[in-house]
Amino acid sequence: MADKVHTQGKKPKGVLGCLIGILMNVTQTAGHYKTFIQVISGPVEKLLDIGCGGGAFLNRLAKSGVIKSGFGLDHSDQMVRLAKRKNRKFIQQGLINISKGSAEKLTFKDNDFSVITAFETIQYWPKLHHSISEIYRILEPNGHFVIINRYPDVHSPWYNKIQIKNETEYKKILKECGFTINKTDITQRHGWIMVDSIKK
């Protein structure tokens, strides 16, 4: 069962994928939002959410006025459809844009975003250094890259499925890609890590 959930988390599809996307919208958005606004209070000129899933986080940011412009990117057709439905009103207003794509191939121009987020997605990226370097490229100087990800105990069945195992590894790879670490937190939410890094 854990393998099936992991596979669907990587690229949701079908009825199960849709249900997982809806479930994540309902159960995890509030926690992600609370953690996020403790480091980024807004207003954010232009934000990109990579692996936007069902789009509830972007929706929450738009409703609360934290962002002036939001972009959501996901490589799952199912999640793109779900995120577009969730944000129909804001898409019509031109406040939010949702499109299909992946962290491996970011087609945005250099220095394009003031904040980039990656929630529950970085563990699935096959070309981790390349993708983080691309994020660095499209982030404006002094812009923030915020990661929120599962941080299971070493004895958890999820531990072996997590690509970056501990806080030290997060700091190492981000620094290798040019980022300066602003803040990390593994205490605010049990089983989760937040990493805020800055393009200097």
Steps between C-alpha positions, in 0.01 A plus 500: 500500500782741585654435157169577328458825692863593425447437127179704496671777696771511237256540211132475590273349237163339469232491765746426783725787392206738496395387848856546632512851352170594664610345830825696497306820426280437802748363754833671434441846357438670835823360649707596194349849501566554872862390462550709185373832635734478796790556259323678211230735622443677168406674292681281245533656157525174304494146641553163333373184672676198349299181542189704577281190527132583540571873520361569847818668628500751214130554558563575868779745414278683251204519739717637781667759276851363559580485127456751220558234235516122536611222267441130560694226325434125512598210274176311565212570261262400778643757741507776238128444436424493873705814569331686215157412635602605851628837375252570220403841636858617553605370158218701340622806692856447374636458853593131466633294211517119506698298245652158443875472549776367723792620708739338252399734219405845619421718198486828690749780443789587733418690821126460438358420845529654845400179683502135390346221706531121486276311740505119520663473160878530523540135603370397158735708284738269307746777411518675833807721453391600151147590614618706799754679279216584260298638790799714593513629141136611482494649852576869529790620720401483868207280403395208721479129423281335765486122539250320723542126496438186699773430752435149630689328777787277388297193602191607304406303183502836320862576589651301212267671252620848591779617269649748746535331837576776749540871565873488426437355154244772419752769592779330304317465170348848515840657567650298214240656271585853615242565770554651844302331777276745682307269733424135562235358733428140594316577825194696395318202343588148605623294206559801274790726409493859373806646328514864390793587276591824323665583170776746586 
